[in-house]
Structure formats: structure tokens, C-alpha cells
Amino acid sequence: MSRKLKITLPLLLGLYIVTETVLKINNIELCSSTGCALAGDLLKFNSLYLNYLGVVGALVLVVLAVVKADTLYTITAAAMVAFESLLIASQLNLNPELCKFCLGVYSFLLIILFIANRRIFVSFIPVVIAIFVAFSILSIPKNKNLIAKDGLYLIASKSCPHCIKTKEFLDSKDINYTTLDAGDINAFYFAKSLNIKKIPIAISKKSDNYQVIVGDEDIIKHFSTKKELKETREPAQTSSSVTQEPLTPKLNLSGDKGCSYSVIEEPDCEAADGSTK
């Protein structure tokens, strides 16, 4: 009975993956969660090749079961469980949504490993738990909008004197803005993608146009003119005469007054009055 299951289960797994592959080629797929799609975007190759790899793995298990290479069968099953654990852990970290297809594959593999060797299955549980825990403590950007609506956003830290000075200025001028915590990993990678290494960072969004200003001096200077103050109080309007390319931020990086940006330590900078922080 155990031998038949060792052959039947991988065959069913291979058929399951083949079915999904055919559906995916025809733009109909079970694997449709956002987390799965985001994890697929991180691959160095087309995610379809993962399906091919899964089919090959299932066939290898069938061959090993037929030739009664039980040790290799168990090792291969354990390796496939570890591999799928990594994929699912990365998906959940990017977006807390389970992919039905991936969950089905994972269930097949766990059952196959259990049938192959119950002792190894039990001893492998801590490895699987360790994989999920490791991914849960990593600072990986989440699937969420950092800047959704039009308006002014300020990436700042509560302990950064330049940030405090900037916020006090904006408050004194009654300029509406939304504070984005500098400790947010999404905010950090946004700045990193633009090679910005200082905070505060002001981001002005109007329709599909963005303007990014770095450092308290440049932010204060930018919003000090009456024209800019008037524009911040009026609702954002989309003009047909806008010539700036959509989603292309205008950067003002001339100023260097700000705190070094890091998500793992306190800001390293000089206070706004020139003293060392």
C-alpha cells in the first residue's frame, strides 16, 4: 500500500501541476493571488518554469519509488518541501494572501513526505517553521500603496531634528501633509530607489506627477513662497497643459541638510541648529 501511494501521489501532483500549466498558458490559472504574482516578479526567469520544475520533481519521485530507492525518495521529497516552503513564505511576506494552487502543491508534498518517512517528516517540521519565521522577521517591502492620494507627504523620523524643524514650519504655515514613518520599510526602499540617503523627504503628488524635495532647508525654501503656499491650500487640478511625463518624479537634491536614512538605527545627523545629534 505504501509503495502504491509513493507512486500514485507524485503522479497526481504532476497531473495537478500540468493542468495548472496548461491553464496558465491559456491565461486561465488557479495561481492568481497577489503575493504569488509579486513573488513571481522577483524571479530571474518566467514563473512558468517553476511549473516545469515541479513536474520534473514529481517524475523523479515516481522513478525513485519504482526502483525502490527509498532514501533518495525521502531526501528529494524533503528538498521539495523546503523549496515550496521558501516560495510560500516569500508570498505571505509580500502579501498575506494564500495562493490556492501553491497551497495544493504544498499539501501534496507534505503528504508525500509523511508517507515516505514519518520520522523524517516530524523532524523536518522545525525546519519548515524556521523558514517561515525567518521570512517574517526580514524587512521586505509589503504590497501596499505608499502614496495613494494627491497631496503632500513627508518621510520623517520623530528623533530627527531636521524632520522636527520641517514639520514645525509646515504646521506654522497651515500646510496640510501626511507623515510617513521613516521606519516603514516601503518608505525606505522608495528613497533607496531614488538614491536618497537623507531625511526629511517631501513628496508632492498631483495626479500622475510627483515632486521630491530632500532636506529641511530646501523643503522650507520651496514652501516659503506665496505661490507655493497658495497651491498647497487649493485642491489639486489636472491641467491639459502639463508637459511632465507621468510617474516621473522631479528631484531637488541640492541640499544636504538632513539625517542619514536607515531603518535599523537612529538617524545620524547634526541638529537643525548645527550642534551634533
TASUL-V476505 format. One record per residue. N is the residue number from 0. RES is the residue in one letter. SS is DSSP state (@ for helix, = for strand, . for the rest). PSI is psi as a letter, one per 40 degrees, with the letter a starting at -180 (999 if undefined). Layout:
n: (N	N)
res: (RES	RES)
ss: (SS	SS)
psi: (PSI	PSI)
This chain:
n: (0	1	2	3	4	5	6	7	8	9	10	11	12	13	14	15	16	17	18	19	20	21	22	23	24	25	26	27	28	29	30	31	32	33	34	35	36	37	38	39	40	41	42	43	44	45	46	47	48	49	50	51	52	53	54	55	56	57	58	59	60	61	62	63	64	65	66	67	68	69	70	71	72	73	74	75	76	77	78	79	80	81	82	83	84	85	86	87	88	89	90	91	92	93	94	95	96	97	98	99	100	101	102	103	104	105	106	107	108	109	110	111	112	113	114	115	116	117	118	119	120	121	122	123	124	125	126	127	128	129	130	131	132	133	134	135	136	137	138	139	140	141	142	143	144	145	146	147	148	149	150	151	152	153	154	155	156	157	158	159	160	161	162	163	164	165	166	167	168	169	170	171	172	173	174	175	176	177	178	179	180	181	182	183	184	185	186	187	188	189	190	191	192	193	194	195	196	197	198	199	200	201	202	203	204	205	206	207	208	209	210	211	212	213	214	215	216	217	218	219	220	221	222	223	224	225	226	227	228	229	230	231	232	233	234	235	236	237	238	239	240	241	242	243	244	245	246	247	248	249	250	251	252	253	254	255	256	257	258	259	260	261	262	263	264	265	266	267	268	269	270	271	272	273	274	275	276)
res: (M	S	R	K	L	K	I	T	L	P	L	L	L	G	L	Y	I	V	T	E	T	V	L	K	I	N	N	I	E	L	C	S	S	T	G	C	A	L	A	G	D	L	L	K	F	N	S	L	Y	L	N	Y	L	G	V	V	G	A	L	V	L	V	V	L	A	V	V	K	A	D	T	L	Y	T	I	T	A	A	A	M	V	A	F	E	S	L	L	I	A	S	Q	L	N	L	N	P	E	L	C	K	F	C	L	G	V	Y	S	F	L	L	I	I	L	F	I	A	N	R	R	I	F	V	S	F	I	P	V	V	I	A	I	F	V	A	F	S	I	L	S	I	P	K	N	K	N	L	I	A	K	D	G	L	Y	L	I	A	S	K	S	C	P	H	C	I	K	T	K	E	F	L	D	S	K	D	I	N	Y	T	T	L	D	A	G	D	I	N	A	F	Y	F	A	K	S	L	N	I	K	K	I	P	I	A	I	S	K	K	S	D	N	Y	Q	V	I	V	G	D	E	D	I	I	K	H	F	S	T	K	K	E	L	K	E	T	R	E	P	A	Q	T	S	S	S	V	T	Q	E	P	L	T	P	K	L	N	L	S	G	D	K	G	C	S	Y	S	V	I	E	E	P	D	C	E	A	A	D	G	S	T	K)
ss: (.	@	@	@	@	@	@	@	@	@	@	@	@	@	@	@	@	@	@	@	@	@	@	@	@	.	.	.	.	.	.	.	.	@	@	@	@	@	@	@	@	.	.	.	.	.	.	@	@	@	@	@	@	@	@	@	@	@	@	@	@	@	@	@	@	@	.	.	.	@	@	@	@	@	@	@	@	@	@	@	@	@	@	@	@	@	@	@	@	@	@	@	@	@	.	.	.	.	.	@	@	@	@	@	@	@	@	@	@	@	@	@	@	@	@	@	.	@	@	@	@	@	@	@	@	@	@	@	@	@	@	@	@	@	@	@	.	.	.	.	.	.	.	.	.	.	.	.	.	.	=	=	=	=	=	=	.	.	.	.	@	@	@	@	@	@	@	@	@	@	@	@	.	.	.	.	.	=	=	=	=	.	.	.	@	@	@	@	@	@	@	@	@	.	.	.	.	=	=	.	=	=	=	=	=	=	.	.	=	=	=	=	=	=	.	@	@	@	@	@	@	@	.	.	.	@	@	@	@	@	@	@	@	.	.	.	.	.	.	.	.	.	.	.	.	.	.	.	.	=	=	=	.	.	.	.	.	.	=	=	.	.	.	.	.	.	.	=	.	=	.	.	.	.	.	=	.)
psi: (d	d	d	d	d	d	d	d	d	d	d	d	d	d	d	d	d	d	d	d	d	d	d	d	d	f	f	h	i	d	g	e	i	d	d	d	d	d	d	d	d	e	i	e	i	h	e	d	d	d	d	d	d	d	d	d	d	d	d	d	d	d	d	d	d	d	e	f	g	d	d	d	d	d	d	d	d	d	d	d	d	d	d	d	d	d	d	d	d	d	d	d	d	d	h	g	h	h	h	d	d	d	d	d	d	d	d	d	d	d	d	d	d	d	d	d	h	d	d	d	d	d	e	e	d	d	d	d	d	d	d	d	d	d	d	d	e	i	g	h	h	i	g	i	h	d	h	d	i	i	a	h	i	h	h	i	i	d	e	h	d	d	d	d	d	d	d	d	d	d	d	d	e	f	h	h	i	h	h	h	h	e	e	h	d	d	d	d	d	d	d	d	d	e	f	h	e	i	i	i	h	h	h	h	h	h	b	e	h	i	h	h	h	h	i	d	d	d	d	d	d	d	e	d	i	d	d	d	d	d	d	d	d	i	i	h	h	h	h	e	e	h	e	h	h	i	e	h	i	h	h	g	f	d	i	e	h	i	i	h	h	i	e	e	i	i	h	h	i	i	i	d	e	e	i	h	999)
